Amino acid sequence: MDATVDATSPAAADMRGAGAATRLIIASSIGNALEFYEILVYGYFAVIISKVFFPAASETVSILVTFGTFGITFLARPVGAIFLGAYGDRKGRKEALTLSILLMTIGTGLMTIMPSYASVGLLAPVLVIAARLLQGFSVGGEFASSTAFSSNIAPTGPDFSRAGNGQARDWRR
C-alpha cells in the first residue's frame, strides 16, 4: 500500500489545517512572549529610566515613581481585556490580536523616541505614563484574545479538548 497522500485528498486538507493551526498558535505565543518581554525590559532598566525621565532630589523618590509607572500597566490590563475582548467578539480574534500588536508597537515606539526630562521637562514623565498605559492596555487585550484565538483553532477529536464548544477530554482512558 502506498503511504503517500494525494494533495487533493481530504487527508491532505486535514494535514494542511493542522499545520496552519500549529503555525497560528506558535505565532500568537511568540507575540504574547514579546509583549511580556517588553514589560520585563522596563523593569530591568528602571534605574536608568528613573534618572532620565523622573529626576528628583532623592533617588529613592525617582525610583519609586518609576516603579509606580511600571505598576500603571497592570491597572490598564483589565481595561484592555474588556475593550479588545469586545472588539474581538465583534470583528474576530485575528483582528483583535492585530490591533493589540499595533498598539503595543506604538507604545514601545513612543518609549524609544521619548525625549528626556532635561529636554522637555514635565512633558517627559507624562508621555512615559501615556506610553505605559497604552502598553498595558494592549497586553491585556492581547492575552485575552490570544488565549481565545488559540482555543478556537485547537484541533478537535477524541484526544483533544476544545474550550469553545465545551467538550472535555476523557481522562479515564
N, C-alpha and C positions, 0 to 999 in steps of 0.2 A: 504494500500500500504506500502511495506517495504521501510524504509528510508535508509537502508544501501546500500553501493556501493560495487559492486564486485571488487576485487583487480585487475582484468584483464580488466576491462571496460575502455573505453576512458575517462569517467568522472574521474576515479581514476588516470589515467595518467595525466590529466589536473591538478588535485589537487597536485600530486607529483611535477609537473613542477612549480606550483605557490609557493609551499613550498621551492623548491630549489632556485627559483629566489629570494624569500624573504631572505633566508639564505645568498645568494651571495651578495645581497645589504647590508645587515647588516654587513657582513664581510668586504666589501670594505669601508663602512662607519667607522667601527672601525679602520681599517688600516689607513685611512685618518686622523682620530682624533688623533691617537697615533703619527703620524708623525708631526702633528702640535703641539702636546703636548711637544715633544722633543724641538722644537724651543722655546716654551714658557719657558721651564725649563732653557735654556741657558740665556734668558733674566733675569730670576729670580735670577740666580747665577752669574750675571755679575760682581758684586763687587769681589767675591771670584776668579772668573776666571781671572779678571784683575790683581790681586795680584800674582796669581800662574803662569800665562803664559805670561803676558805682563807687567812685573815690569818696572817702570820708576822713574825718580827722582820726578816727580809730579804725585800724584794720579789722577788728572784730565786727564792728558795725557794717563795714563794707562786705565782709564775707557772709554775714547773716542776711543782708539784703540780697546778695547773690543767690543764696540757698532759698530764700523766700521766693525769688523769681523762678527758681527751679521748681518749687512746690506749686506754683501757679499752673504749671502744665497739668498737674494731677487734678486740679479743680476744673479745668476745661475739658478733660476727657469725657466725663459723662454727658456734657452738653454736646460734644461732637458725636458721641454714640447715638444720642437721641435724634439729632438733626440729620446726620448722614445715614443712620439706620432708616429713618422715614424716607429719605431720598432714595435709598436702595430699594425700599419696598415699592416706591412709585416707578422708578426708572430702571431698576435692575442692579444686581450686586456688582457687576463688572463696572458700570458707570460710577457707582459709589466708590469703589476701590480706586478708579482712575482719578476721581475728584479728590479723594483723600491724599493720594500720592502727589497730585498737583499742589494741594495746599501745603503739604509738608515741604515740597520743593521750594515754594515761595517763602515759607517761614525760614527755612535753612538758608536760602539765598539772601534773605534780608540780614540774617546773622553774619554772613560772610562779608557783606559790604557795609556793615553798620559803622557809622562814624563814632569816634570815641567821645568821652565826656569832655576832654580837652578841646575837641573840635566844635561840638555843637551844644555843649552844656547839658542842661536838664532834658533836652530832647533825646539824648542817647539812651538813658535808662527807660524812658517812656517807649521808645522804639524797640528796645530789647524785650520789654514786658509784652508789647503787642506781638512781636515775632514768637515769643514763647507761648502766648495764648493760642496763636494760630497753629503752632506745632502740637500742642496738647489737644486741641480740637480735632486735628487731623488724625492723631494717633488713636483717639477714642473711636472715631468713625472707621478707621482702617481695621482696627482689631475686631470690632463687631462685624463689619462687612466681610472681612476675610474668613472669619470663622463660619459665618452663614454660607458664604460662597463655597468654601471647601466642603461643607456638609451637603450642600445641594448638588455638587458634582461628584460626590463619592460614589464608588461602584455599589451596585445592589446585588443581591443574591443571598443564598442561604448562609454564606460565611461572612457577610458584611452587615453592618447596621447602617441605617440611614436616618439621620436626625429629622430630616424633613417630612418623612411620612410615618414616623412613629414605630417603625419596625425595630426590633431589638434582636441581637444575636442570641441564639440558644446556647448558653454556656454549659449545659448539662451533657453535651455530646461527648 
